[in-house]
Amino acid sequence: MKQHLGRQSGVQNVEVSLIDGKVEITPKEDGQIDPVQLLKATYDSGVSVAEMDVTARGKIVKDSSGNLALQVEPNRSFAIVANELSKGLDSLVGPQTIATVRGQLYKKPPGKKQKVDTSVPLKLLILEVEKRE
Amino acid sequence: MNKRVTLLLLLGCVIAPVSQAQIKHVEMRVEGMT
């Protein structure tokens, strides 16, 4: 799995902890990494992903429906799930503010083992707002 | 000297937008690993 993930685009380093089933991925300097691709690659290597958390730096924007999203690249953004922490991001919408947040991008639905459904866009559940610039 | 400062400023303008937004770290919890 380590080798498989290490071959994915934008991945600099992969650390796997067999004891607690934790996989840490460090993106390359350009940060152009695709979480969906990582989910697929992990599944393809024979294990299922229970949860995926990311720390990302980006602009807080509003999509066409008026929902908050974190834009991490010009052509990649993640819709933000509304919670108590996301309410505080409303005031940061705009091109001037960059926020660093930690959030959950994927959580396996309860129940039987199943393949990651990559047809559904990933949504970011904010766990912590680390920095506002 | 002024040329160097100008060059540094120009480089900063080019590099800054790239470093502004990015995924910095990914952590997964996986199941079924042996």
Backbone of each chain as nested JSON, in Angstrom:
{
  "chains": [
    {"id": "A", "residues": [
      {"number": 1, "name": "MET", "atoms": {"N": [0.836, -1.204, 0.0], "CA": [0.0, 0.0, 0.0], "C": [0.869, 1.253, 0.0]}},
      {"number": 2, "name": "LYS", "atoms": {"N": [1.94, 1.22, 0.775], "CA": [2.832, 2.378, 0.852], "C": [3.403, 2.721, -0.532]}},
      {"number": 3, "name": "GLN", "atoms": {"N": [3.836, 1.676, -1.238], "CA": [4.397, 1.9, -2.575], "C": [3.321, 2.384, -3.535]}},
      {"number": 4, "name": "HIS", "atoms": {"N": [2.154, 1.784, -3.435], "CA": [1.045, 2.125, -4.324], "C": [0.643, 3.591, -4.141]}},
      {"number": 5, "name": "LEU", "atoms": {"N": [0.512, 3.997, -2.887], "CA": [0.144, 5.396, -2.605], "C": [1.281, 6.347, -2.987]}},
      {"number": 6, "name": "GLY", "atoms": {"N": [2.505, 5.898, -2.767], "CA": [3.671, 6.737, -3.083], "C": [3.796, 7.049, -4.56]}},
      {"number": 7, "name": "ARG", "atoms": {"N": [3.176, 6.202, -5.382], "CA": [3.239, 6.423, -6.838], "C": [2.178, 7.403, -7.321]}},
      {"number": 8, "name": "GLN", "atoms": {"N": [1.238, 7.754, -6.457], "CA": [0.164, 8.663, -6.881], "C": [0.704, 10.072, -7.1]}},
      {"number": 9, "name": "SER", "atoms": {"N": [0.076, 10.763, -8.008], "CA": [0.503, 12.119, -8.354], "C": [0.449, 13.048, -7.139]}},
      {"number": 10, "name": "GLY", "atoms": {"N": [1.504, 13.791, -6.951], "CA": [1.539, 14.807, -5.895], "C": [1.937, 14.297, -4.524]}},
      {"number": 11, "name": "VAL", "atoms": {"N": [2.212, 12.987, -4.419], "CA": [2.563, 12.421, -3.112], "C": [4.079, 12.457, -2.912]}},
      {"number": 12, "name": "GLN", "atoms": {"N": [4.489, 13.03, -1.787], "CA": [5.924, 13.075, -1.494], "C": [6.337, 11.929, -0.564]}},
      {"number": 13, "name": "ASN", "atoms": {"N": [5.516, 11.712, 0.47], "CA": [5.899, 10.707, 1.455], "C": [4.664, 10.012, 2.036]}},
      {"number": 14, "name": "VAL", "atoms": {"N": [4.815, 8.727, 2.322], "CA": [3.72, 7.96, 2.923], "C": [4.256, 7.233, 4.156]}},
      {"number": 15, "name": "GLU", "atoms": {"N": [3.586, 7.409, 5.263], "CA": [3.957, 6.695, 6.483], "C": [2.774, 5.817, 6.904]}},
      {"number": 16, "name": "VAL", "atoms": {"N": [3.045, 4.546, 7.117], "CA": [1.979, 3.623, 7.498], "C": [2.254, 3.068, 8.89]}},
      {"number": 17, "name": "SER", "atoms": {"N": [1.258, 3.149, 9.749], "CA": [1.374, 2.553, 11.077], "C": [0.475, 1.326, 11.134]}},
      {"number": 18, "name": "LEU", "atoms": {"N": [1.094, 0.167, 11.195], "CA": [0.321, -1.08, 11.203], "C": [-0.458, -1.249, 12.501]}},
      {"number": 19, "name": "ILE", "atoms": {"N": [0.071, -0.695, 13.587], "CA": [-0.545, -0.9, 14.904], "C": [-1.937, -0.262, 14.971]}},
      {"number": 20, "name": "ASP", "atoms": {"N": [-2.013, 0.998, 14.588], "CA": [-3.323, 1.667, 14.701], "C": [-4.01, 1.89, 13.357]}},
      {"number": 21, "name": "GLY", "atoms": {"N": [-3.455, 1.332, 12.283], "CA": [-4.09, 1.445, 10.975], "C": [-4.118, 2.862, 10.436]}},
      {"number": 22, "name": "LYS", "atoms": {"N": [-3.085, 3.607, 10.783], "CA": [-3.042, 5.007, 10.367], "C": [-2.085, 5.189, 9.189]}},
      {"number": 23, "name": "VAL", "atoms": {"N": [-2.524, 5.955, 8.205], "CA": [-1.692, 6.248, 7.036], "C": [-1.56, 7.76, 6.925]}},
      {"number": 24, "name": "GLU", "atoms": {"N": [-0.324, 8.233, 6.955], "CA": [-0.101, 9.68, 6.831], "C": [0.565, 9.975, 5.503]}},
      {"number": 25, "name": "ILE", "atoms": {"N": [0.001, 10.916, 4.774], "CA": [0.516, 11.255, 3.453], "C": [0.945, 12.717, 3.433]}},
      {"number": 26, "name": "THR", "atoms": {"N": [2.18, 12.924, 3.033], "CA": [2.682, 14.289, 2.891], "C": [2.708, 14.635, 1.408]}},
      {"number": 27, "name": "PRO", "atoms": {"N": [1.963, 15.66, 1.006], "CA": [1.977, 16.037, -0.403], "C": [3.288, 16.736, -0.785]}},
      {"number": 28, "name": "LYS", "atoms": {"N": [3.549, 16.772, -2.07], "CA": [4.711, 17.521, -2.553], "C": [4.489, 19.007, -2.311]}},
      {"number": 29, "name": "GLU", "atoms": {"N": [5.555, 19.77, -2.504], "CA": [5.512, 21.21, -2.221], "C": [4.373, 21.929, -2.934]}},
      {"number": 30, "name": "ASP", "atoms": {"N": [4.079, 21.504, -4.177], "CA": [3.021, 22.191, -4.931], "C": [1.624, 21.864, -4.384]}},
      {"number": 31, "name": "GLY", "atoms": {"N": [1.54, 20.842, -3.552], "CA": [0.27, 20.501, -2.892], "C": [-0.811, 20.007, -3.83]}},
      {"number": 32, "name": "GLN", "atoms": {"N": [-0.433, 19.654, -5.062], "CA": [-1.456, 19.215, -6.017], "C": [-1.694, 17.722, -5.876]}},
      {"number": 33, "name": "ILE", "atoms": {"N": [-2.564, 17.415, -4.925], "CA": [-2.838, 16.022, -4.604], "C": [-4.352, 15.832, -4.687]}},
      {"number": 34, "name": "ASP", "atoms": {"N": [-4.761, 14.661, -5.174], "CA": [-6.182, 14.43, -5.353], "C": [-6.682, 13.417, -4.308]}},
      {"number": 35, "name": "PRO", "atoms": {"N": [-7.435, 13.856, -3.309], "CA": [-7.902, 12.945, -2.266], "C": [-8.733, 11.784, -2.817]}},
      {"number": 36, "name": "VAL", "atoms": {"N": [-9.507, 12.034, -3.869], "CA": [-10.329, 10.965, -4.455], "C": [-9.419, 9.872, -5.014]}},
      {"number": 37, "name": "GLN", "atoms": {"N": [-8.351, 10.291, -5.663], "CA": [-7.386, 9.344, -6.218], "C": [-6.735, 8.525, -5.1]}},
      {"number": 38, "name": "LEU", "atoms": {"N": [-6.482, 9.176, -3.972], "CA": [-5.885, 8.471, -2.829], "C": [-6.844, 7.429, -2.263]}},
      {"number": 39, "name": "LEU", "atoms": {"N": [-8.121, 7.786, -2.198], "CA": [-9.128, 6.838, -1.713], "C": [-9.186, 5.613, -2.628]}},
      {"number": 40, "name": "LYS", "atoms": {"N": [-9.191, 5.878, -3.942], "CA": [-9.235, 4.783, -4.929], "C": [-7.999, 3.908, -4.795]}},
      {"number": 41, "name": "ALA", "atoms": {"N": [-6.835, 4.565, -4.719], "CA": [-5.562, 3.831, -4.667], "C": [-5.485, 2.981, -3.407]}},
      {"number": 42, "name": "THR", "atoms": {"N": [-5.997, 3.497, -2.301], "CA": [-5.967, 2.742, -1.045], "C": [-6.851, 1.509, -1.164]}},
      {"number": 43, "name": "TYR", "atoms": {"N": [-8.037, 1.713, -1.714], "CA": [-8.958, 0.589, -1.899], "C": [-8.336, -0.453, -2.83]}},
      {"number": 44, "name": "ASP", "atoms": {"N": [-7.699, 0.037, -3.913], "CA": [-7.079, -0.876, -4.885], "C": [-5.941, -1.684, -4.27]}},
      {"number": 45, "name": "SER", "atoms": {"N": [-5.353, -1.141, -3.203], "CA": [-4.249, -1.878, -2.583], "C": [-4.757, -2.909, -1.569]}},
      {"number": 46, "name": "GLY", "atoms": {"N": [-6.074, -3.05, -1.469], "CA": [-6.628, -4.15, -0.686], "C": [-7.147, -3.816, 0.7]}},
      {"number": 47, "name": "VAL", "atoms": {"N": [-7.186, -2.559, 1.058], "CA": [-7.733, -2.192, 2.369], "C": [-8.869, -1.188, 2.171]}},
      {"number": 48, "name": "SER", "atoms": {"N": [-9.702, -1.052, 3.185], "CA": [-10.782, -0.072, 3.056], "C": [-10.503, 1.121, 3.968]}},
      {"number": 49, "name": "VAL", "atoms": {"N": [-10.881, 2.283, 3.486], "CA": [-10.638, 3.511, 4.237], "C": [-11.822, 3.756, 5.169]}},
      {"number": 50, "name": "ALA", "atoms": {"N": [-11.523, 3.864, 6.45], "CA": [-12.579, 4.144, 7.424], "C": [-12.809, 5.642, 7.523]}},
      {"number": 51, "name": "GLU", "atoms": {"N": [-11.738, 6.396, 7.371], "CA": [-11.832, 7.84, 7.573], "C": [-10.657, 8.536, 6.894]}},
      {"number": 52, "name": "MET", "atoms": {"N": [-10.914, 9.702, 6.344], "CA": [-9.822, 10.496, 5.768], "C": [-9.917, 11.935, 6.269]}},
      {"number": 53, "name": "ASP", "atoms": {"N": [-8.854, 12.386, 6.899], "CA": [-8.786, 13.77, 7.376], "C": [-7.723, 14.523, 6.584]}},
      {"number": 54, "name": "VAL", "atoms": {"N": [-7.961, 15.782, 6.344], "CA": [-6.948, 16.593, 5.647], "C": [-6.709, 17.893, 6.4]}},
      {"number": 55, "name": "THR", "atoms": {"N": [-5.51, 18.398, 6.239], "CA": [-5.218, 19.762, 6.654], "C": [-4.964, 20.523, 5.362]}},
      {"number": 56, "name": "ALA", "atoms": {"N": [-5.726, 21.57, 5.153], "CA": [-5.632, 22.275, 3.88], "C": [-5.66, 23.782, 4.092]}},
      {"number": 57, "name": "ARG", "atoms": {"N": [-4.977, 24.451, 3.184], "CA": [-4.914, 25.902, 3.217], "C": [-5.596, 26.398, 1.944]}},
      {"number": 58, "name": "GLY", "atoms": {"N": [-6.548, 27.269, 2.087], "CA": [-7.22, 27.739, 0.884], "C": [-8.143, 28.914, 1.126]}},
      {"number": 59, "name": "LYS", "atoms": {"N": [-8.818, 29.299, 0.059], "CA": [-9.761, 30.411, 0.137], "C": [-11.145, 29.88, 0.475]}},
      {"number": 60, "name": "ILE", "atoms": {"N": [-11.85, 30.625, 1.293], "CA": [-13.23, 30.271, 1.589], "C": [-14.096, 30.966, 0.545]}},
      {"number": 61, "name": "VAL", "atoms": {"N": [-14.826, 30.169, -0.214], "CA": [-15.662, 30.732, -1.281], "C": [-17.099, 30.239, -1.11]}},
      {"number": 62, "name": "LYS", "atoms": {"N": [-17.988, 30.846, -1.88], "CA": [-19.371, 30.359, -1.892], "C": [-19.666, 29.805, -3.271]}},
      {"number": 63, "name": "ASP", "atoms": {"N": [-20.275, 28.616, -3.315], "CA": [-20.569, 28.034, -4.62], "C": [-21.857, 28.647, -5.189]}},
      {"number": 64, "name": "SER", "atoms": {"N": [-22.265, 28.134, -6.346], "CA": [-23.42, 28.721, -7.028], "C": [-24.703, 28.635, -6.198]}},
      {"number": 65, "name": "SER", "atoms": {"N": [-24.743, 27.674, -5.278], "CA": [-25.936, 27.539, -4.436], "C": [-25.833, 28.352, -3.149]}},
      {"number": 66, "name": "GLY", "atoms": {"N": [-24.718, 29.054, -3.001], "CA": [-24.541, 29.866, -1.797], "C": [-23.949, 29.105, -0.627]}},
      {"number": 67, "name": "ASN", "atoms": {"N": [-23.518, 27.852, -0.886], "CA": [-22.901, 27.063, 0.192], "C": [-21.403, 27.34, 0.265]}},
      {"number": 68, "name": "LEU", "atoms": {"N": [-20.853, 27.226, 1.471], "CA": [-19.428, 27.478, 1.658], "C": [-18.593, 26.348, 1.062]}},
      {"number": 69, "name": "ALA", "atoms": {"N": [-17.421, 26.718, 0.546], "CA": [-16.496, 25.722, 0.02], "C": [-15.073, 26.2, 0.272]}},
      {"number": 70, "name": "LEU", "atoms": {"N": [-14.163, 25.239, 0.383], "CA": [-12.751, 25.574, 0.541], "C": [-12.065, 25.322, -0.796]}},
      {"number": 71, "name": "GLN", "atoms": {"N": [-11.51, 26.371, -1.363], "CA": [-10.83, 26.248, -2.656], "C": [-9.333, 26.055, -2.406]}},
      {"number": 72, "name": "VAL", "atoms": {"N": [-8.856, 24.846, -2.71], "CA": [-7.455, 24.538, -2.442], "C": [-6.572, 24.673, -3.677]}},
      {"number": 73, "name": "GLU", "atoms": {"N": [-7.196, 24.696, -4.832], "CA": [-6.493, 24.914, -6.091], "C": [-7.467, 25.674, -6.979]}},
      {"number": 74, "name": "PRO", "atoms": {"N": [-6.972, 26.333, -8.039], "CA": [-7.905, 27.087, -8.891], "C": [-9.077, 26.253, -9.395]}},
      {"number": 75, "name": "ASN", "atoms": {"N": [-8.818, 24.964, -9.64], "CA": [-9.901, 24.118, -10.183], "C": [-10.318, 23.014, -9.215]}},
      {"number": 76, "name": "ARG", "atoms": {"N": [-10.002, 23.166, -7.938], "CA": [-10.43, 22.151, -6.974], "C": [-10.912, 22.79, -5.678]}},
      {"number": 77, "name": "SER", "atoms": {"N": [-12.149, 22.496, -5.351], "CA": [-12.674, 22.999, -4.078], "C": [-13.562, 21.925, -3.458]}},
      {"number": 78, "name": "PHE", "atoms": {"N": [-13.717, 22.017, -2.158], "CA": [-14.53, 21.05, -1.428], "C": [-15.654, 21.781, -0.722]}},
      {"number": 79, "name": "ALA", "atoms": {"N": [-16.864, 21.302, -0.931], "CA": [-18.015, 21.896, -0.237], "C": [-17.844, 21.656, 1.256]}},
      {"number": 80, "name": "ILE", "atoms": {"N": [-18.192, 22.665, 2.048], "CA": [-18.041, 22.562, 3.498], "C": [-19.374, 22.174, 4.123]}},
      {"number": 81, "name": "VAL", "atoms": {"N": [-19.332, 21.126, 4.951], "CA": [-20.535, 20.685, 5.666], "C": [-20.824, 21.711, 6.767]}},
      {"number": 82, "name": "ALA", "atoms": {"N": [-22.074, 22.129, 6.848], "CA": [-22.444, 23.131, 7.852], "C": [-22.351, 22.548, 9.261]}},
      {"number": 83, "name": "ASN", "atoms": {"N": [-21.59, 23.212, 10.102], "CA": [-21.552, 22.875, 11.532], "C": [-21.199, 24.157, 12.306]}},
      {"number": 84, "name": "GLU", "atoms": {"N": [-20.977, 24.021, 13.589], "CA": [-20.7, 25.203, 14.404], "C": [-19.453, 25.946, 13.916]}},
      {"number": 85, "name": "LEU", "atoms": {"N": [-18.418, 25.177, 13.538], "CA": [-17.162, 25.797, 13.103], "C": [-17.3, 26.481, 11.745]}},
      {"number": 86, "name": "SER", "atoms": {"N": [-18.118, 25.898, 10.877], "CA": [-18.254, 26.484, 9.536], "C": [-18.951, 27.842, 9.587]}},
      {"number": 87, "name": "LYS", "atoms": {"N": [-19.772, 28.039, 10.628], "CA": [-20.456, 29.334, 10.753], "C": [-19.444, 30.465, 10.882]}},
      {"number": 88, "name": "GLY", "atoms": {"N": [-18.344, 30.173, 11.57], "CA": [-17.3, 31.181, 11.764], "C": [-16.537, 31.512, 10.492]}},
      {"number": 89, "name": "LEU", "atoms": {"N": [-16.689, 30.653, 9.467], "CA": [-15.963, 30.887, 8.213], "C": [-16.722, 31.827, 7.275]}},
      {"number": 90, "name": "ASP", "atoms": {"N": [-17.981, 32.049, 7.579], "CA": [-18.815, 32.905, 6.725], "C": [-18.197, 34.286, 6.517]}},
      {"number": 91, "name": "SER", "atoms": {"N": [-17.596, 34.8, 7.582], "CA": [-17.021, 36.144, 7.501], "C": [-15.706, 36.161, 6.719]}},
      {"number": 92, "name": "LEU", "atoms": {"N": [-15.173, 34.983, 6.395], "CA": [-13.884, 34.923, 5.699], "C": [-14.03, 34.788, 4.186]}},
      {"number": 93, "name": "VAL", "atoms": {"N": [-15.274, 34.732, 3.711], "CA": [-15.499, 34.563, 2.272], "C": [-14.906, 35.752, 1.514]}},
      {"number": 94, "name": "GLY", "atoms": {"N": [-14.1, 35.425, 0.523], "CA": [-13.492, 36.488, -0.285], "C": [-12.099, 36.083, -0.715]}},
      {"number": 95, "name": "PRO", "atoms": {"N": [-11.58, 36.767, -1.711], "CA": [-10.274, 36.385, -2.256], "C": [-9.09, 36.776, -1.373]}},
      {"number": 96, "name": "GLN", "atoms": {"N": [-9.327, 37.637, -0.406], "CA": [-8.206, 38.157, 0.384], "C": [-7.788, 37.229, 1.522]}},
      {"number": 97, "name": "THR", "atoms": {"N": [-8.741, 36.47, 2.047], "CA": [-8.444, 35.684, 3.239], "C": [-8.103, 34.239, 2.894]}},
      {"number": 98, "name": "ILE", "atoms": {"N": [-7.018, 33.785, 3.489], "CA": [-6.614, 32.389, 3.343], "C": [-6.773, 31.732, 4.712]}},
      {"number": 99, "name": "ALA", "atoms": {"N": [-7.41, 30.599, 4.727], "CA": [-7.611, 29.899, 5.999], "C": [-6.949, 28.52, 5.937]}},
      {"number": 100, "name": "THR", "atoms": {"N": [-6.402, 28.119, 7.069], "CA": [-5.877, 26.761, 7.183], "C": [-6.815, 25.993, 8.097]}},
      {"number": 101, "name": "VAL", "atoms": {"N": [-7.379, 24.93, 7.569], "CA": [-8.359, 24.172, 8.349], "C": [-8.004, 22.686, 8.352]}},
      {"number": 102, "name": "ARG", "atoms": {"N": [-8.458, 22.019, 9.401], "CA": [-8.341, 20.565, 9.46], "C": [-9.764, 20.031, 9.409]}},
      {"number": 103, "name": "GLY", "atoms": {"N": [-9.98, 19.069, 8.555], "CA": [-11.339, 18.575, 8.432], "C": [-11.403, 17.151, 7.938]}},
      {"number": 104, "name": "GLN", "atoms": {"N": [-12.581, 16.589, 8.081], "CA": [-12.805, 15.209, 7.639], "C": [-13.41, 15.231, 6.24]}},
      {"number": 105, "name": "LEU", "atoms": {"N": [-12.716, 14.565, 5.3], "CA": [-13.2, 14.546, 3.915], "C": [-14.014, 13.297, 3.606]}},
      {"number": 106, "name": "TYR", "atoms": {"N": [-13.747, 12.245, 4.344], "CA": [-14.453, 10.989, 4.066], "C": [-14.61, 10.177, 5.343]}},
      {"number": 107, "name": "LYS", "atoms": {"N": [-15.76, 9.584, 5.498], "CA": [-15.979, 8.627, 6.581], "C": [-16.817, 7.488, 6.038]}},
      {"number": 108, "name": "LYS", "atoms": {"N": [-16.336, 6.283, 6.25], "CA": [-17.051, 5.114, 5.719], "C": [-18.421, 5.005, 6.371]}},
      {"number": 109, "name": "PRO", "atoms": {"N": [-19.454, 4.818, 5.561], "CA": [-20.784, 4.654, 6.143], "C": [-20.813, 3.422, 7.04]}},
      {"number": 110, "name": "PRO", "atoms": {"N": [-21.579, 3.46, 8.123], "CA": [-21.63, 2.298, 9.007], "C": [-22.22, 1.089, 8.281]}},
      {"number": 111, "name": "GLY", "atoms": {"N": [-21.8, -0.07, 8.717], "CA": [-22.338, -1.287, 8.106], "C": [-21.269, -2.088, 7.412]}},
      {"number": 112, "name": "LYS", "atoms": {"N": [-21.692, -2.793, 6.39], "CA": [-20.792, -3.741, 5.73], "C": [-19.662, -3.037, 4.983]}},
      {"number": 113, "name": "LYS", "atoms": {"N": [-18.624, -3.828, 4.735], "CA": [-17.473, -3.34, 3.985], "C": [-17.904, -3.024, 2.554]}},
      {"number": 114, "name": "GLN", "atoms": {"N": [-17.58, -1.881, 2.097], "CA": [-17.974, -1.543, 0.735], "C": [-16.94, -0.645, 0.062]}},
      {"number": 115, "name": "LYS", "atoms": {"N": [-17.007, -0.621, -1.26], "CA": [-16.075, 0.179, -2.038], "C": [-16.396, 1.662, -1.841]}},
      {"number": 116, "name": "VAL", "atoms": {"N": [-15.348, 2.473, -1.85], "CA": [-15.533, 3.909, -1.716], "C": [-16.303, 4.423, -2.93]}},
      {"number": 117, "name": "ASP", "atoms": {"N": [-17.377, 5.145, -2.663], "CA": [-18.167, 5.687, -3.765], "C": [-17.558, 7.019, -4.194]}},
      {"number": 118, "name": "THR", "atoms": {"N": [-16.787, 6.975, -5.29], "CA": [-16.084, 8.183, -5.729], "C": [-16.949, 9.045, -6.663]}},
      {"number": 119, "name": "SER", "atoms": {"N": [-18.173, 8.581, -6.92], "CA": [-19.045, 9.38, -7.789], "C": [-19.667, 10.539, -7.001]}},
      {"number": 120, "name": "VAL", "atoms": {"N": [-19.667, 10.399, -5.678], "CA": [-20.223, 11.462, -4.839], "C": [-19.086, 12.424, -4.462]}},
      {"number": 121, "name": "PRO", "atoms": {"N": [-19.261, 13.723, -4.719], "CA": [-18.188, 14.664, -4.379], "C": [-17.897, 14.656, -2.879]}},
      {"number": 122, "name": "LEU", "atoms": {"N": [-16.626, 14.743, -2.536], "CA": [-16.243, 14.753, -1.125], "C": [-16.624, 16.085, -0.493]}},
      {"number": 123, "name": "LYS", "atoms": {"N": [-17.106, 16.009, 0.733], "CA": [-17.449, 17.226, 1.463], "C": [-16.565, 17.327, 2.693]}},
      {"number": 124, "name": "LEU", "atoms": {"N": [-16.227, 18.536, 3.034], "CA": [-15.303, 18.766, 4.134], "C": [-16.052, 19.142, 5.407]}},
      {"number": 125, "name": "LEU", "atoms": {"N": [-15.89, 18.274, 6.423], "CA": [-16.468, 18.568, 7.738], "C": [-15.365, 19.223, 8.57]}},
      {"number": 126, "name": "ILE", "atoms": {"N": [-15.518, 20.49, 8.837], "CA": [-14.463, 21.237, 9.542], "C": [-14.341, 20.732, 10.982]}},
      {"number": 127, "name": "LEU", "atoms": {"N": [-13.117, 20.355, 11.351], "CA": [-12.854, 19.911, 12.729], "C": [-12.12, 20.989, 13.516]}},
      {"number": 128, "name": "GLU", "atoms": {"N": [-11.359, 21.802, 12.79], "CA": [-10.569, 22.83, 13.456], "C": [-10.16, 23.909, 12.449]}},
      {"number": 129, "name": "VAL", "atoms": {"N": [-10.295, 25.153, 12.851], "CA": [-9.786, 26.251, 12.017], "C": [-8.457, 26.65, 12.647]}},
      {"number": 130, "name": "GLU", "atoms": {"N": [-7.359, 26.333, 11.938], "CA": [-6.031, 26.517, 12.532], "C": [-5.514, 27.932, 12.376]}},
      {"number": 131, "name": "LYS", "atoms": {"N": [-5.806, 28.539, 11.245], "CA": [-5.191, 29.85, 10.976], "C": [-6.033, 30.649, 9.991]}},
      {"number": 132, "name": "ARG", "atoms": {"N": [-6.081, 31.934, 10.211], "CA": [-6.726, 32.845, 9.263], "C": [-5.731, 33.914, 8.902]}},
      {"number": 133, "name": "GLU", "atoms": {"N": [-5.516, 34.104, 7.583], "CA": [-4.505, 35.091, 7.165], "C": [-5.139, 36.127, 6.276]}}
    ]},
    {"id": "B", "residues": [
      {"number": 1, "name": "MET", "atoms": {"N": [22.278, 46.457, -6.406], "CA": [21.531, 46.122, -5.18], "C": [20.023, 46.253, -5.406]}},
      {"number": 2, "name": "ASN", "atoms": {"N": [19.638, 47.408, -6.017], "CA": [18.215, 47.632, -6.292], "C": [17.644, 46.57, -7.229]}},
      {"number": 3, "name": "LYS", "atoms": {"N": [18.504, 46.144, -8.174], "CA": [18.059, 45.116, -9.124], "C": [17.745, 43.817, -8.388]}},
      {"number": 4, "name": "ARG", "atoms": {"N": [18.607, 43.491, -7.41], "CA": [18.397, 42.25, -6.643], "C": [17.085, 42.319, -5.867]}},
      {"number": 5, "name": "VAL", "atoms": {"N": [16.844, 43.46, -5.245], "CA": [15.609, 43.627, -4.469], "C": [14.401, 43.491, -5.39]}},
      {"number": 6, "name": "THR", "atoms": {"N": [14.474, 44.136, -6.551], "CA": [13.371, 44.067, -7.515], "C": [13.127, 42.632, -7.967]}},
      {"number": 7, "name": "LEU", "atoms": {"N": [14.239, 41.926, -8.231], "CA": [14.141, 40.531, -8.659], "C": [13.488, 39.666, -7.578]}},
      {"number": 8, "name": "LEU", "atoms": {"N": [13.904, 39.898, -6.331], "CA": [13.318, 39.144, -5.21], "C": [11.823, 39.414, -5.088]}},
      {"number": 9, "name": "LEU", "atoms": {"N": [11.441, 40.668, -5.253], "CA": [10.021, 41.035, -5.168], "C": [9.225, 40.355, -6.273]}},
      {"number": 10, "name": "LEU", "atoms": {"N": [9.808, 40.356, -7.477], "CA": [9.128, 39.714, -8.609], "C": [8.966, 38.219, -8.364]}},
      {"number": 11, "name": "LEU", "atoms": {"N": [10.03, 37.59, -7.866], "CA": [9.957, 36.159, -7.559], "C": [8.9, 35.884, -6.5]}},
      {"number": 12, "name": "GLY", "atoms": {"N": [8.845, 36.757, -5.516], "CA": [7.857, 36.618, -4.445], "C": [6.445, 36.662, -4.988]}},
      {"number": 13, "name": "CYS", "atoms": {"N": [6.213, 37.561, -5.954], "CA": [4.88, 37.685, -6.556], "C": [4.492, 36.417, -7.306]}},
      {"number": 14, "name": "VAL", "atoms": {"N": [5.486, 35.771, -7.917], "CA": [5.209, 34.561, -8.684], "C": [4.982, 33.382, -7.755]}},
      {"number": 15, "name": "ILE", "atoms": {"N": [5.812, 33.291, -6.713], "CA": [5.76, 32.128, -5.827], "C": [4.585, 32.209, -4.851]}},
      {"number": 16, "name": "ALA", "atoms": {"N": [4.277, 33.399, -4.364], "CA": [3.248, 33.551, -3.331], "C": [1.904, 32.906, -3.683]}},
      {"number": 17, "name": "PRO", "atoms": {"N": [1.33, 33.166, -4.896], "CA": [0.022, 32.567, -5.191], "C": [0.061, 31.049, -5.178]}},
      {"number": 18, "name": "VAL", "atoms": {"N": [1.193, 30.458, -5.588], "CA": [1.308, 29.01, -5.621], "C": [1.243, 28.453, -4.207]}},
      {"number": 19, "name": "SER", "atoms": {"N": [1.894, 29.158, -3.261], "CA": [1.948, 28.636, -1.898], "C": [0.728, 29.04, -1.073]}},
      {"number": 20, "name": "GLN", "atoms": {"N": [-0.161, 29.815, -1.665], "CA": [-1.311, 30.295, -0.896], "C": [-2.281, 29.183, -0.54]}},
      {"number": 21, "name": "ALA", "atoms": {"N": [-2.598, 28.37, -1.522], "CA": [-3.63, 27.356, -1.293], "C": [-3.092, 25.977, -1.633]}},
      {"number": 22, "name": "GLN", "atoms": {"N": [-3.29, 25.063, -0.737], "CA": [-2.871, 23.692, -1.009], "C": [-3.313, 22.749, 0.106]}},
      {"number": 23, "name": "ILE", "atoms": {"N": [-3.319, 21.455, -0.248], "CA": [-3.531, 20.445, 0.783], "C": [-2.17, 20.204, 1.422]}},
      {"number": 24, "name": "LYS", "atoms": {"N": [-2.109, 20.335, 2.724], "CA": [-0.813, 20.257, 3.4], "C": [-0.542, 18.877, 4.008]}},
      {"number": 25, "name": "HIS", "atoms": {"N": [-1.611, 18.191, 4.341], "CA": [-1.409, 16.903, 5.004], "C": [-2.674, 16.056, 4.859]}},
      {"number": 26, "name": "VAL", "atoms": {"N": [-2.48, 14.768, 4.669], "CA": [-3.623, 13.855, 4.577], "C": [-3.394, 12.712, 5.559]}},
      {"number": 27, "name": "GLU", "atoms": {"N": [-4.434, 12.379, 6.301], "CA": [-4.316, 11.274, 7.254], "C": [-5.517, 10.349, 7.057]}},
      {"number": 28, "name": "MET", "atoms": {"N": [-5.239, 9.062, 6.948], "CA": [-6.335, 8.105, 6.766], "C": [-6.282, 7.042, 7.853]}},
      {"number": 29, "name": "ARG", "atoms": {"N": [-7.456, 6.576, 8.216], "CA": [-7.541, 5.41, 9.085], "C": [-8.088, 4.291, 8.213]}},
      {"number": 30, "name": "VAL", "atoms": {"N": [-7.336, 3.205, 8.135], "CA": [-7.743, 2.137, 7.223], "C": [-8.07, 0.864, 7.997]}},
      {"number": 31, "name": "GLU", "atoms": {"N": [-8.84, 0.02, 7.351], "CA": [-9.234, -1.259, 7.95], "C": [-8.836, -2.387, 7.015]}},
      {"number": 32, "name": "GLY", "atoms": {"N": [-8.539, -3.53, 7.617], "CA": [-8.225, -4.706, 6.801], "C": [-6.766, -4.803, 6.436]}},
      {"number": 33, "name": "MET", "atoms": {"N": [-5.924, -4.044, 7.13], "CA": [-4.491, -4.08, 6.837], "C": [-3.852, -5.187, 7.683]}},
      {"number": 34, "name": "THR", "atoms": {"N": [-3.016, -6.008, 7.071], "CA": [-2.355, -7.093, 7.837], "C": [-0.858, -6.864, 7.879]}}
    ]}
  ]
}
